Amino acid sequence: MLSHATKHVGTGFGFGILEAIDQLGALVGPLIFTFALTLTGTYKAGFKFMLIPALLTIAFVIYARITVPNPKELEDEIKSQTKVEIKDNKAVYTKKFINYSLFIFFSIVGFVNFPILSYHFLNKKLY
């Protein structure tokens, strides 16, 4: 359902929104449980509080299923955009693809070096 519903804004952006909401729930859920546990001193009250978000989730899923029984209807005719074209036996990359690749490269370049450098600093073998 998510892949069809996010075609208008972009699948990656829609997935990012979903992950942000998921992380928010992962933070708020334990806080609510801890708050209920602190107030009452029993786990039973914490689970009763957590029943509310669980029932809301089930209600939203049922509502979405009734409202849009065929999620494929949400999708417009979107032209498939290829990231790589082949012209004269050479790959031609789009600007977005190159920028994204550079971003990924510079984001992870430090992860490989840190364990190696830290090992050598700990063993004082700097040659």
C-alpha positions in Angstrom: 0.0 0.0 0.0 2.8 2.4 0.8 4.5 2.0 -2.5 1.4 2.9 -4.4 0.4 5.7 -2.1 3.7 7.5 -2.3 4.1 7.7 -6.0 2.9 11.3 -6.0 5.6 12.5 -3.6 8.3 9.9 -4.4 8.7 6.5 -3.0 11.9 7.4 -1.1 10.3 10.5 0.5 7.2 8.5 1.5 9.4 5.8 3.0 11.4 8.4 4.9 8.1 9.8 6.4 7.1 6.3 7.4 10.4 5.7 9.1 10.2 9.0 10.9 6.8 8.2 12.2 8.0 4.7 13.2 11.0 6.2 15.1 8.6 8.6 16.8 6.5 5.7 17.9 9.5 3.8 19.1 10.4 6.8 21.3 7.0 7.8 22.5 5.7 4.2 23.2 8.2 3.4 25.9 7.8 6.8 27.4 4.0 6.4 27.7 4.6 2.9 29.2 7.2 4.2 31.7 4.9 7.1 32.6 2.0 4.7 33.4 4.3 2.4 35.3 5.6 5.3 37.4 2.2 6.6 38.2 0.6 3.3 39.2 3.5 1.0 39.9 2.1 -1.9 37.9 2.7 -3.2 34.5 -1.0 -3.8 34.0 -1.7 0.0 33.8 1.2 0.4 31.3 -0.3 -2.3 29.0 -3.8 -0.7 29.3 -2.3 2.6 28.1 -0.6 0.9 25.2 -3.9 -0.7 24.2 -5.1 2.8 22.9 -2.4 3.2 20.2 -2.8 -0.5 19.2 -6.6 0.0 18.7 -6.0 3.2 16.8 -3.6 1.5 14.5 -6.1 -1.3 13.8 -8.8 1.3 13.2 -6.6 3.2 10.7 -5.7 0.1 8.8 -9.4 -0.9 8.5 -10.3 2.6 7.4 -7.6 2.6 4.8 -8.8 -0.8 3.5 -12.4 0.3 3.3 -11.5 3.7 1.7 -9.1 2.3 -0.9 -9.7 -1.3 -1.5 -7.4 -1.3 -4.5 -4.2 0.7 -3.6 -3.0 0.5 -7.2 -5.7 3.1 -8.1 -3.7 5.7 -6.2 -0.9 5.5 -8.8 -0.9 7.9 -11.7 0.8 7.0 -14.9 4.4 7.9 -14.0 7.1 7.6 -16.6 9.9 5.3 -15.5 13.0 7.2 -15.0 16.2 5.3 -15.5 19.3 6.4 -13.7 21.7 5.1 -16.3 21.5 5.4 -20.0 23.7 3.6 -22.4 24.9 5.7 -25.4 27.7 4.5 -27.7 28.6 1.7 -25.3 29.2 4.3 -22.5 27.1 4.8 -19.4 25.6 8.3 -19.1 24.6 9.1 -15.5 22.0 11.7 -14.5 23.1 14.6 -12.2 20.9 13.3 -9.4 22.6 9.9 -9.6 26.1 11.4 -9.5 25.2 13.7 -6.5 23.6 10.8 -4.6 26.6 8.6 -5.3 29.0 11.3 -4.1 26.9 11.9 -1.0 27.0 8.1 -0.1 30.7 7.9 -0.8 31.6 10.8 1.5 29.1 9.7 4.2 30.7 6.3 4.6 34.3 7.0 3.8 35.2 7.4 7.4 33.6 4.1 8.6 36.3 2.0 6.9 39.3 3.9 8.1 38.3 4.4 11.8 38.6 0.7 12.8 41.9 0.3 11.1 43.3 3.5 12.5 42.1 2.8 16.0 43.6 -0.7 15.9 47.0 0.8 14.9 46.8 3.6 17.5 46.0 1.0 20.2 48.9 -1.2 19.2 51.2 1.8 18.4 52.1 0.4 15.0 52.0 3.5 13.0 54.1 2.5 9.9 
